[in-house]
Amino acid sequence: MVDIDNSKADGDQTLTDPIEYMQNNYNGQNIFRFILTHPDMDHMSGLDELSEKFSIINFWDTNHNKTMNDDWEKSPYKKEDWEKYLKFRKSEEKPKCLTLRRSETSDCCWVEDGIEILSPSTEMEKLAEEKSEYNHLSYVLMVKYAGVKILLGGDATKEAWEEILKEFGAKNLKADIFLAPHHGSENNIHEDAFNAIAPDYVIVSVDEGKDYAYEYYKQLAKKGVLSTKFKGNITFEIKDTSEYTPIYVDKNAGKKQDKL
C-alpha cells in the first residue's frame, strides 16, 4: 500500500468555492444532474447562488418531511438556500425534481455504464423520520464507467451500510474508488461493508482543521487515501481502457500532480 496522506508536506489546502470552480471550468454549460444526498444544510449551502448562475435540468431529492426553525440569524447557513430547496422540491421543469430510491431509475440515471442507487430505501426513510437523523436516508451511489466502479458514500450511517450489505451482498459492493461517508467520520464506518468494497483509493471530503479516520482508511485503501484537506481538488481521469489516474493540485506550488 502507498501511504500518500500521512504528511502535511503540501500544507493544509484552502478549499475551493464550488461555484467559482464551476464557473472556471464549466461556465456557460447546464448542470444536467444535481444530486442532493440528503436535506442537511451543509449539503445545500450555496444552492440559491448556484441556481442563479447555472441552469439545473434534473434535481435528485429524497423523501422526508424535515422542517427548519426560523432562527436563521444564529445559523451559519442562509435562509435563501433552504427556501430555494423547498421550491426545487415542487419543481417539474428546470429543474425537474426526482425522488428516487434504491434500484429505481429514470431517464437521467445513465452516464455510459450507469448510476445505480444503493440507498436510501423506504426503511431508511422511516428510520430517518423516527430518529430525526437524515443521514440515514443519504444517497449511496455506484457509478460505473469503462469498467471502473466509483462508490459515493454520501453521509450514510452504519445502519444504512448494514442494510446495503444485506441487500446487495459483499461481492456486489466491490469498488475501485470510494468516497468515504460523512467526511471520513469514524462514526459512519461499517467494517464488513467497507472490507467488501476493498477500494484502491479512498477519497475524503474534509475541511482544514477537521479530523477524520485516516488510520482506518489508510489500511482499507490498497493504493492510498486522498483528502481535500491536504490535496485540494481531487479528480480522476478514467480512460476507455479502464485505466484511471488521480489528479490533484498542490496549490502552494501551483503544479498539477498525478504521482501517488
Short mmCIF file of the C-alpha atoms (twelve columns), coordinates in Angstrom:
data_MODEL
# 
_entry.id   MODEL 
# 
loop_
_atom_site.group_PDB 
_atom_site.id 
_atom_site.type_symbol 
_atom_site.label_atom_id 
_atom_site.label_alt_id 
_atom_site.label_comp_id 
_atom_site.label_asym_id 
_atom_site.label_seq_id 
_atom_site.Cartn_x 
_atom_site.Cartn_y 
_atom_site.Cartn_z 
_atom_site.pdbx_PDB_model_num 
ATOM 1   C CA . MET A 1   0.000   0.000  0.000   1 
ATOM 2   C CA . VAL A 2   1.191   3.513  -0.797  1 
ATOM 3   C CA . ASP A 3   0.725   5.976  2.053   1 
ATOM 4   C CA . ILE A 4   0.130   9.355  0.411   1 
ATOM 5   C CA . ASP A 5   -1.651  11.412 3.036   1 
ATOM 6   C CA . ASN A 6   0.190   10.985 6.296   1 
ATOM 7   C CA . SER A 7   2.425   14.020 5.818   1 
ATOM 8   C CA . LYS A 8   1.495   17.693 5.792   1 
ATOM 9   C CA . ALA A 9   4.353   18.478 3.423   1 
ATOM 10  C CA . ASP A 10  1.934   20.073 0.950   1 
ATOM 11  C CA . GLY A 11  0.364   22.166 3.709   1 
ATOM 12  C CA . ASP A 12  -3.328  22.350 4.548   1 
ATOM 13  C CA . GLN A 13  -5.264  23.367 1.462   1 
ATOM 14  C CA . THR A 14  -7.652  26.287 1.206   1 
ATOM 15  C CA . LEU A 15  -10.785 24.680 -0.162  1 
ATOM 16  C CA . THR A 16  -12.176 25.888 -3.453  1 
ATOM 17  C CA . ASP A 17  -15.503 27.685 -3.618  1 
ATOM 18  C CA . PRO A 18  -17.558 25.149 -5.639  1 
ATOM 19  C CA . ILE A 19  -19.434 27.849 -7.546  1 
ATOM 20  C CA . GLU A 20  -16.175 29.510 -8.568  1 
ATOM 21  C CA . TYR A 21  -14.875 26.093 -9.590  1 
ATOM 22  C CA . MET A 22  -17.934 25.535 -11.774 1 
ATOM 23  C CA . GLN A 23  -17.578 28.954 -13.363 1 
ATOM 24  C CA . ASN A 24  -13.879 28.462 -14.045 1 
ATOM 25  C CA . ASN A 25  -14.312 25.019 -15.562 1 
ATOM 26  C CA . TYR A 26  -17.882 24.757 -16.907 1 
ATOM 27  C CA . ASN A 27  -19.052 28.320 -17.492 1 
ATOM 28  C CA . GLY A 28  -21.938 28.522 -19.946 1 
ATOM 29  C CA . GLN A 29  -22.927 24.881 -19.505 1 
ATOM 30  C CA . ASN A 30  -26.038 23.470 -17.846 1 
ATOM 31  C CA . ILE A 31  -25.948 21.222 -14.810 1 
ATOM 32  C CA . PHE A 32  -27.653 18.106 -16.115 1 
ATOM 33  C CA . ARG A 33  -27.946 16.362 -12.766 1 
ATOM 34  C CA . PHE A 34  -27.742 17.867 -9.269  1 
ATOM 35  C CA . ILE A 35  -27.914 15.179 -6.589  1 
ATOM 36  C CA . LEU A 36  -28.670 16.358 -3.077  1 
ATOM 37  C CA . THR A 37  -27.581 13.457 -0.898  1 
ATOM 38  C CA . HIS A 38  -29.893 14.422 1.989   1 
ATOM 39  C CA . PRO A 39  -31.557 17.564 3.400   1 
ATOM 40  C CA . ASP A 40  -28.796 18.828 5.710   1 
ATOM 41  C CA . MET A 41  -27.804 22.443 5.206   1 
ATOM 42  C CA . ASP A 42  -24.091 21.742 4.767   1 
ATOM 43  C CA . HIS A 43  -25.006 19.774 1.633   1 
ATOM 44  C CA . MET A 44  -27.111 22.531 0.064   1 
ATOM 45  C CA . SER A 45  -25.245 25.650 1.136   1 
ATOM 46  C CA . GLY A 46  -24.903 27.958 -1.870  1 
ATOM 47  C CA . LEU A 47  -27.808 26.387 -3.778  1 
ATOM 48  C CA . ASP A 48  -29.540 29.733 -4.296  1 
ATOM 49  C CA . GLU A 49  -26.451 31.372 -5.804  1 
ATOM 50  C CA . LEU A 50  -25.645 28.291 -7.902  1 
ATOM 51  C CA . SER A 51  -29.138 28.272 -9.414  1 
ATOM 52  C CA . GLU A 52  -28.742 31.923 -10.429 1 
ATOM 53  C CA . LYS A 53  -25.531 31.221 -12.332 1 
ATOM 54  C CA . PHE A 54  -26.304 27.793 -13.801 1 
ATOM 55  C CA . SER A 55  -29.425 26.179 -15.189 1 
ATOM 56  C CA . ILE A 56  -30.136 22.867 -13.394 1 
ATOM 57  C CA . ILE A 57  -32.000 20.315 -15.538 1 
ATOM 58  C CA . ASN A 58  -32.603 17.463 -13.075 1 
ATOM 59  C CA . PHE A 59  -32.659 17.677 -9.279  1 
ATOM 60  C CA . TRP A 60  -32.442 14.476 -7.245  1 
ATOM 61  C CA . ASP A 61  -34.036 14.639 -3.805  1 
ATOM 62  C CA . THR A 62  -35.009 12.251 -1.008  1 
ATOM 63  C CA . ASN A 63  -38.385 11.558 0.584   1 
ATOM 64  C CA . HIS A 64  -38.727 13.236 4.001   1 
ATOM 65  C CA . ASN A 65  -40.695 15.845 5.950   1 
ATOM 66  C CA . LYS A 66  -37.820 17.731 7.555   1 
ATOM 67  C CA . THR A 67  -38.509 21.310 8.600   1 
ATOM 68  C CA . MET A 68  -36.224 24.132 9.698   1 
ATOM 69  C CA . ASN A 69  -36.732 26.636 12.503  1 
ATOM 70  C CA . ASP A 70  -36.787 30.355 11.780  1 
ATOM 71  C CA . ASP A 71  -33.755 31.282 13.859  1 
ATOM 72  C CA . TRP A 72  -31.538 31.966 10.846  1 
ATOM 73  C CA . GLU A 73  -29.668 34.826 12.492  1 
ATOM 74  C CA . LYS A 74  -27.778 32.340 14.657  1 
ATOM 75  C CA . SER A 75  -27.229 29.885 11.830  1 
ATOM 76  C CA . PRO A 76  -24.050 29.686 9.724   1 
ATOM 77  C CA . TYR A 77  -26.305 28.918 6.769   1 
ATOM 78  C CA . LYS A 78  -28.595 31.062 4.621   1 
ATOM 79  C CA . LYS A 79  -32.383 31.003 4.676   1 
ATOM 80  C CA . GLU A 80  -32.368 31.624 0.911   1 
ATOM 81  C CA . ASP A 81  -30.741 28.237 0.303   1 
ATOM 82  C CA . TRP A 82  -33.418 26.392 2.280   1 
ATOM 83  C CA . GLU A 83  -36.192 28.320 0.534   1 
ATOM 84  C CA . LYS A 84  -34.676 27.562 -2.867  1 
ATOM 85  C CA . TYR A 85  -34.511 23.897 -1.904  1 
ATOM 86  C CA . LEU A 86  -38.208 23.866 -0.951  1 
ATOM 87  C CA . LYS A 87  -39.025 25.481 -4.291  1 
ATOM 88  C CA . PHE A 88  -36.981 22.904 -6.190  1 
ATOM 89  C CA . ARG A 89  -38.766 20.062 -4.392  1 
ATOM 90  C CA . LYS A 90  -42.009 21.114 -6.082  1 
ATOM 91  C CA . SER A 91  -40.470 21.903 -9.462  1 
ATOM 92  C CA . GLU A 92  -41.468 19.937 -12.563 1 
ATOM 93  C CA . GLU A 93  -39.139 21.547 -15.086 1 
ATOM 94  C CA . LYS A 94  -35.685 23.194 -14.927 1 
ATOM 95  C CA . PRO A 95  -35.140 21.634 -12.585 1 
ATOM 96  C CA . LYS A 96  -37.261 18.544 -12.751 1 
ATOM 97  C CA . CYS A 97  -37.363 17.128 -9.227  1 
ATOM 98  C CA . LEU A 98  -36.882 13.363 -8.981  1 
ATOM 99  C CA . THR A 99  -37.324 11.465 -5.709  1 
ATOM 100 C CA . LEU A 100 -35.582 8.151  -6.281  1 
ATOM 101 C CA . ARG A 101 -34.989 5.172  -4.005  1 
ATOM 102 C CA . ARG A 102 -32.922 2.020  -4.153  1 
ATOM 103 C CA . SER A 103 -32.959 0.242  -7.518  1 
ATOM 104 C CA . GLU A 104 -35.195 2.886  -9.122  1 
ATOM 105 C CA . THR A 105 -34.155 4.511  -12.391 1 
ATOM 106 C CA . SER A 106 -35.072 7.500  -14.522 1 
ATOM 107 C CA . ASP A 107 -34.159 8.911  -17.900 1 
ATOM 108 C CA . CYS A 108 -31.308 10.836 -16.257 1 
ATOM 109 C CA . CYS A 109 -29.774 7.917  -14.358 1 
ATOM 110 C CA . TRP A 110 -27.398 6.856  -17.038 1 
ATOM 111 C CA . VAL A 111 -23.917 8.003  -17.896 1 
ATOM 112 C CA . GLU A 112 -22.255 5.384  -20.065 1 
ATOM 113 C CA . ASP A 113 -22.447 2.236  -17.909 1 
ATOM 114 C CA . GLY A 114 -24.797 3.849  -15.424 1 
ATOM 115 C CA . ILE A 115 -25.607 5.082  -11.932 1 
ATOM 116 C CA . GLU A 116 -27.015 2.530  -9.505  1 
ATOM 117 C CA . ILE A 117 -28.839 3.682  -6.376  1 
ATOM 118 C CA . LEU A 118 -27.877 1.502  -3.400  1 
ATOM 119 C CA . SER A 119 -29.621 3.660  -0.797  1 
ATOM 120 C CA . PRO A 120 -31.956 5.059  0.510   1 
ATOM 121 C CA . SER A 121 -34.718 2.506  0.873   1 
ATOM 122 C CA . THR A 122 -38.175 3.050  2.342   1 
ATOM 123 C CA . GLU A 123 -36.859 1.515  5.568   1 
ATOM 124 C CA . MET A 124 -34.069 4.082  5.820   1 
ATOM 125 C CA . GLU A 125 -36.570 6.855  5.116   1 
ATOM 126 C CA . LYS A 126 -38.692 5.650  8.014   1 
ATOM 127 C CA . LEU A 127 -35.681 5.405  10.323  1 
ATOM 128 C CA . ALA A 128 -34.613 8.931  9.406   1 
ATOM 129 C CA . GLU A 129 -38.033 10.277 10.326  1 
ATOM 130 C CA . GLU A 130 -38.233 8.290  13.558  1 
ATOM 131 C CA . LYS A 131 -34.804 9.466  14.721  1 
ATOM 132 C CA . SER A 132 -34.854 12.908 13.045  1 
ATOM 133 C CA . GLU A 133 -31.444 11.874 11.725  1 
ATOM 134 C CA . TYR A 134 -31.401 12.443 7.988   1 
ATOM 135 C CA . ASN A 135 -28.007 10.883 7.343   1 
ATOM 136 C CA . HIS A 136 -29.911 7.583  7.443   1 
ATOM 137 C CA . LEU A 137 -31.568 8.373  4.098   1 
ATOM 138 C CA . SER A 138 -28.490 9.725  2.333   1 
ATOM 139 C CA . TYR A 139 -27.970 8.653  -1.235  1 
ATOM 140 C CA . VAL A 140 -25.327 5.991  -1.785  1 
ATOM 141 C CA . LEU A 141 -24.497 5.655  -5.481  1 
ATOM 142 C CA . MET A 142 -22.432 3.222  -7.517  1 
ATOM 143 C CA . VAL A 143 -21.191 4.903  -10.680 1 
ATOM 144 C CA . LYS A 144 -19.789 2.639  -13.393 1 
ATOM 145 C CA . TYR A 145 -17.727 3.883  -16.309 1 
ATOM 146 C CA . ALA A 146 -15.466 1.928  -18.674 1 
ATOM 147 C CA . GLY A 147 -15.297 -0.947 -16.199 1 
ATOM 148 C CA . VAL A 148 -14.300 1.330  -13.304 1 
ATOM 149 C CA . LYS A 149 -16.598 1.444  -10.272 1 
ATOM 150 C CA . ILE A 150 -16.863 4.538  -8.079  1 
ATOM 151 C CA . LEU A 151 -18.874 4.286  -4.865  1 
ATOM 152 C CA . LEU A 152 -20.162 7.586  -3.469  1 
ATOM 153 C CA . GLY A 153 -20.955 7.187  0.234   1 
ATOM 154 C CA . GLY A 154 -22.795 10.441 0.934   1 
ATOM 155 C CA . ASP A 155 -23.365 10.726 4.686   1 
ATOM 156 C CA . ALA A 156 -24.726 7.187  5.006   1 
ATOM 157 C CA . THR A 157 -24.843 5.764  8.543   1 
ATOM 158 C CA . LYS A 158 -23.792 2.371  9.873   1 
ATOM 159 C CA . GLU A 159 -27.442 1.320  9.765   1 
ATOM 160 C CA . ALA A 160 -27.634 2.220  6.086   1 
ATOM 161 C CA . TRP A 161 -24.429 0.317  5.282   1 
ATOM 162 C CA . GLU A 162 -25.717 -2.720 7.202   1 
ATOM 163 C CA . GLU A 163 -28.829 -2.731 5.053   1 
ATOM 164 C CA . ILE A 164 -26.853 -2.183 1.834   1 
ATOM 165 C CA . LEU A 165 -24.577 -5.126 2.629   1 
ATOM 166 C CA . LYS A 166 -27.565 -7.358 3.372   1 
ATOM 167 C CA . GLU A 167 -29.411 -6.287 0.231   1 
ATOM 168 C CA . PHE A 168 -26.594 -6.450 -2.322  1 
ATOM 169 C CA . GLY A 169 -24.114 -8.886 -0.811  1 
ATOM 170 C CA . ALA A 170 -20.379 -8.424 -0.377  1 
ATOM 171 C CA . LYS A 171 -19.369 -9.343 -3.934  1 
ATOM 172 C CA . ASN A 172 -21.530 -6.586 -5.440  1 
ATOM 173 C CA . LEU A 173 -20.034 -3.817 -3.298  1 
ATOM 174 C CA . LYS A 174 -16.509 -4.066 -4.700  1 
ATOM 175 C CA . ALA A 175 -15.381 -0.666 -5.998  1 
ATOM 176 C CA . ASP A 176 -12.171 0.864  -7.288  1 
ATOM 177 C CA . ILE A 177 -12.714 4.347  -5.818  1 
ATOM 178 C CA . PHE A 178 -14.628 5.027  -2.615  1 
ATOM 179 C CA . LEU A 179 -15.789 8.421  -1.383  1 
ATOM 180 C CA . ALA A 180 -15.830 7.917  2.389   1 
ATOM 181 C CA . PRO A 181 -19.163 8.746  4.034   1 
ATOM 182 C CA . HIS A 182 -19.747 11.762 6.248   1 
ATOM 183 C CA . HIS A 183 -16.416 13.438 5.530   1 
ATOM 184 C CA . GLY A 184 -14.472 10.432 6.777   1 
ATOM 185 C CA . SER A 185 -16.089 10.301 10.222  1 
ATOM 186 C CA . GLU A 186 -15.297 7.200  12.248  1 
ATOM 187 C CA . ASN A 187 -18.963 7.114  13.321  1 
ATOM 188 C CA . ASN A 188 -20.012 6.053  9.814   1 
ATOM 189 C CA . ILE A 189 -17.598 3.155  9.364   1 
ATOM 190 C CA . HIS A 190 -19.134 -0.273 8.787   1 
ATOM 191 C CA . GLU A 191 -16.148 -2.590 8.624   1 
ATOM 192 C CA . ASP A 192 -17.845 -5.577 6.970   1 
ATOM 193 C CA . ALA A 193 -19.317 -3.435 4.207   1 
ATOM 194 C CA . PHE A 194 -16.113 -1.452 3.705   1 
ATOM 195 C CA . ASN A 195 -13.983 -4.615 3.600   1 
ATOM 196 C CA . ALA A 196 -16.269 -5.800 0.817   1 
ATOM 197 C CA . ILE A 197 -15.730 -2.527 -1.069  1 
ATOM 198 C CA . ALA A 198 -11.945 -3.054 -0.834  1 
ATOM 199 C CA . PRO A 199 -11.077 0.078  -2.832  1 
ATOM 200 C CA . ASP A 200 -7.820  1.074  -4.448  1 
ATOM 201 C CA . TYR A 201 -8.385  4.669  -3.378  1 
ATOM 202 C CA . VAL A 202 -10.368 6.296  -0.598  1 
ATOM 203 C CA . ILE A 203 -11.321 9.942  -1.082  1 
ATOM 204 C CA . VAL A 204 -12.248 12.063 1.940   1 
ATOM 205 C CA . SER A 205 -14.006 15.397 1.620   1 
ATOM 206 C CA . VAL A 206 -12.877 17.254 4.733   1 
ATOM 207 C CA . ASP A 207 -12.076 20.853 5.668   1 
ATOM 208 C CA . GLU A 208 -8.947  22.277 7.227   1 
ATOM 209 C CA . GLY A 209 -8.599  21.632 10.934  1 
ATOM 210 C CA . LYS A 210 -11.102 18.745 10.852  1 
ATOM 211 C CA . ASP A 211 -10.045 15.243 11.833  1 
ATOM 212 C CA . TYR A 212 -11.117 12.087 10.055  1 
ATOM 213 C CA . ALA A 213 -10.489 8.358  10.392  1 
ATOM 214 C CA . TYR A 214 -7.227  8.420  8.464   1 
ATOM 215 C CA . GLU A 215 -5.599  5.486  10.242  1 
ATOM 216 C CA . TYR A 216 -8.546  3.246  9.416   1 
ATOM 217 C CA . TYR A 217 -8.870  4.327  5.808   1 
ATOM 218 C CA . LYS A 218 -5.154  4.021  5.046   1 
ATOM 219 C CA . GLN A 219 -5.424  0.328  5.981   1 
ATOM 220 C CA . LEU A 220 -8.527  -0.073 3.814   1 
ATOM 221 C CA . ALA A 221 -7.217  1.589  0.642   1 
ATOM 222 C CA . LYS A 222 -4.845  -0.520 -1.441  1 
ATOM 223 C CA . LYS A 223 -3.168  2.446  -3.140  1 
ATOM 224 C CA . GLY A 224 -3.860  5.284  -0.757  1 
ATOM 225 C CA . VAL A 225 -6.053  7.934  0.823   1 
ATOM 226 C CA . LEU A 226 -6.573  11.365 -0.727  1 
ATOM 227 C CA . SER A 227 -8.271  14.108 1.260   1 
ATOM 228 C CA . THR A 228 -9.301  17.581 0.213   1 
ATOM 229 C CA . LYS A 229 -7.737  18.736 3.477   1 
ATOM 230 C CA . PHE A 230 -4.261  18.126 2.079   1 
ATOM 231 C CA . LYS A 231 -4.730  17.729 -1.681  1 
ATOM 232 C CA . GLY A 232 -7.378  20.324 -2.540  1 
ATOM 233 C CA . ASN A 233 -9.500  19.499 -5.599  1 
ATOM 234 C CA . ILE A 234 -9.297  15.808 -6.483  1 
ATOM 235 C CA . THR A 235 -10.427 14.296 -9.774  1 
ATOM 236 C CA . PHE A 236 -9.843  11.014 -11.582 1 
ATOM 237 C CA . GLU A 237 -9.074  10.644 -15.258 1 
ATOM 238 C CA . ILE A 238 -10.707 7.431  -16.489 1 
ATOM 239 C CA . LYS A 239 -9.739  6.064  -19.885 1 
ATOM 240 C CA . ASP A 240 -11.777 3.743  -22.097 1 
ATOM 241 C CA . THR A 241 -9.125  1.105  -21.384 1 
ATOM 242 C CA . SER A 242 -10.272 1.076  -17.699 1 
ATOM 243 C CA . GLU A 243 -7.090  2.797  -16.561 1 
ATOM 244 C CA . TYR A 244 -7.634  5.607  -14.068 1 
ATOM 245 C CA . THR A 245 -5.329  8.192  -12.554 1 
ATOM 246 C CA . PRO A 246 -5.843  10.534 -9.578  1 
ATOM 247 C CA . ILE A 247 -5.190  14.189 -10.353 1 
ATOM 248 C CA . TYR A 248 -4.956  16.893 -7.754  1 
ATOM 249 C CA . VAL A 249 -3.374  20.293 -7.383  1 
ATOM 250 C CA . ASP A 250 -0.699  21.367 -4.905  1 
ATOM 251 C CA . LYS A 251 -1.885  24.944 -4.550  1 
ATOM 252 C CA . ASN A 252 1.312   26.015 -2.836  1 
ATOM 253 C CA . ALA A 253 3.398   25.031 -5.857  1 
ATOM 254 C CA . GLY A 254 0.713   25.661 -8.450  1 
ATOM 255 C CA . LYS A 255 1.549   22.435 -10.258 1 
ATOM 256 C CA . LYS A 256 -0.661  19.568 -11.341 1 
ATOM 257 C CA . GLN A 257 0.335   16.297 -9.708  1 
ATOM 258 C CA . ASP A 258 -0.559  12.771 -10.732 1 
ATOM 259 C CA . LYS A 259 2.020   10.994 -8.607  1 
ATOM 260 C CA . LEU A 260 0.989   8.853  -5.668  1 
# 
